[in-house]
Amino acid sequence: MKNKIALFTTLLVIAYLTLTSYKKGAATHGFDCTGAETSNNAGCFSGGSGCHATTANANISVSIELDSAGIPTTRYVPGMAYTVTIKGINNGTTTQKAFGFQMACIKDTMAQASPINAGTWLTTNLPVSTHYMAASTNYAVNLVEQSASTFATNGTGGNGTTYVKTFSWIAPAAGTGLISFWGVLNAVNVDGKANSADLWNTSKLIVNERICTQPTSANITQSACSGYNFLGNFFTSSGSYTVLTTNHFNCDSIISLQLNILQPSVASVSQSVCKNDSFNFYGTFLKSSGNYTHHLTNYLGCDSLITMHFTVNPVNKSVSVSGGTLSAATNTTYQWIDCNNGNKAVAGATNQTFTPAVSGSYAVALTTNGCADTSFCYTITVTGVENITAASTLQLYPNPASSVVSIRLSAGSLKTIEVRNVVGQIVNCELVFDNSSENYLLPTAHFFPGIYFIKATTTNGKMMMAKFIKE
């Protein structure tokens, strides 16, 4: 490379240049290191100190992007203003805190000994610590480059750190044809030395001329479920999006999309049935408790997921027997029935427990959560009571009775008397002694129709029982 800095004769000046020159990054001693020219790049490729390290390093990835209204493009409209960005990323393990760079734009796509500049770099409002360098003895092309030490844009220098600079550029005149952007980015470790520890790499972007006679634009409003593919871009969130494409005139076409992403529906429902019943859930008959799902389409045309929480309500129909008492498992309602009497309900027997007054076979009809079932029949034998017939010493008549029952004891004097219904409940009553017949009269007009039992004890210690029917 040709050195554009004149050599000074004093050791002091030479020492000063040696200590400060590395701060100028990719163009340490004022050479073009972009790779756009083939005759003046010794500082980058042939062991010179222009880019610190002697060869490019893949741990520093470099890219160049041409933007039109914030949209990347690889074609230019002659005379149009664009934004050009050079970006580097540290993909290695070393720490590179600062960086230097150069960018150039030439006609054609290959590096040349005498490249022709393409387009114009705007020299106003340049980023901090940058400047524009027009082509000269050591610069075959116009450059934008750093003018002072520049620290990383994001990160502290380690893996993932980014180095970014952006410039304004005016596209060349019509008929220029293919052009190419060339760039070099040098990531340095800020150790005060220009050596191989400072890593660099290059990049190139080829851009074609767009011959345009009629640019167009359009606005589109679209609704979609979950996501929408818009000219190769897949959007999953509602919002405004702009895409740059090419119309049939080969011109820029800017399409603005107002996208509304419709949300899928989610619903949860519950259903319960009785044991041995089923429920039709969109064609599937559910018979077991559990959670079931079904996909369908809602009124927006999007997926709808319905979850069914399905419960089968069993009736616990177990019965325990203790002595002469039957006890049903806990349920909502109870009705004890007489299995030997056509499963007829036992009047008043609606409690969880049941103590029959007479021997027989009994079951219980149960309900829980609106579901009904009946237990098995259980045999109960009532002992310890003398069942009196018409010929015994305890006589009842008329039997069946309607309004009054006449009670006669043919042996002994009455001490106590007790009247119970068929479920063993004591029935309030009041006896009247009839002197004319020497019988006790039991008024029954207020009794409910059914079977009743009278238990009598005499003064001599006898206990007797008889039953009658109240019509």
Beta strands, then each sheet from edge to edge (+ up, - down):
strand 1: 60-68
strand 2: 71-72
strand 3: 75-76
strand 4: 81-90
strand 5: 98-107
strand 6: 120-121
strand 7: 130-133
strand 8: 143-146
strand 9: 150-151
strand 10: 162-170
strand 11: 179-188
strand 12: 199-209
strand 13: 216-225
strand 14: 228-230
strand 15: 233-235
strand 16: 239-246
strand 17: 252-262
strand 18: 265-274
strand 19: 279-281
strand 20: 284-286
strand 21: 290-297
strand 22: 303-313
strand 23: 319-322
strand 24: 325-328
strand 25: 333-338
strand 26: 344-345
strand 27: 353-354
strand 28: 360-368
strand 29: 371-374
strand 30: 378-380
strand 31: 394-397
strand 32: 404-409
strand 33: 414-421
strand 34: 432-434
strand 35: 439-443
strand 36: 450-458
strand 37: 463-470
sheet 1: 2+ 1- 4+ 10- 6+
sheet 2: 3+ 12+ 11- 5+ 8- 7+
sheet 3: 3+ 12+ 11- 5+ 9-
sheet 4: 13+ 17+ 16-
sheet 5: 14+ 15-
sheet 6: 18+ 22+ 21-
sheet 7: 19+ 20-
sheet 8: 23+ 24- 27+
sheet 9: 26+ 25- 28+ 29-
sheet 10: 26+ 25- 28+ 30-
sheet 11: 31+ 32- 35+ 34-
sheet 12: 33+ 36- 37+
end
